[in-house]
């Protein structure tokens, strides 16, 4: 339904995840963004999905998630189900704040990638640029001989 409602807009990417849907509009024309967000919100209202789903807005994205889902709950589940692993979380948006806090609560490393506009210093262990993350991933890949 959402895909049909938004097909007239250029620059929309709908990411259908297993438990959620993300509507990315960073490539959309600026004068259409308000209408895009209105359509997404109206779709939830029209189909009376407010009890089952919630909307989170981030950096040029709106996420539709089950109302009982949150990134911090997912992180908590993973940490508790894998106690032998050390938690590290990379976040790049306001929607990651709860997960970053959860990782710190469990004595892991919370890293904010890119802009620091959305984050408070005590919510992360490290602030890095996206280029630094890419360099880090390349380094790790070489060390384990993936590249």
MOMO-V724517 format. One line per field, one symbol per residue. phi: phi as a letter, one per 40 degrees, with the letter a starting at -180 (. if undefined). A space follows every 10 residues. Layout:
phi: ???
This chain:
phi: .cdccbcccc gcbbbcccba bbbcbccccd cbddcccccc cccccccfbc ccbbbbbbcf abbbbdccca cccccdcccc cbccbccbbb bbacccdccd ccccdcgcbb bcbgcbdcbb dccbcabbcc cccccccccc cccbgcb
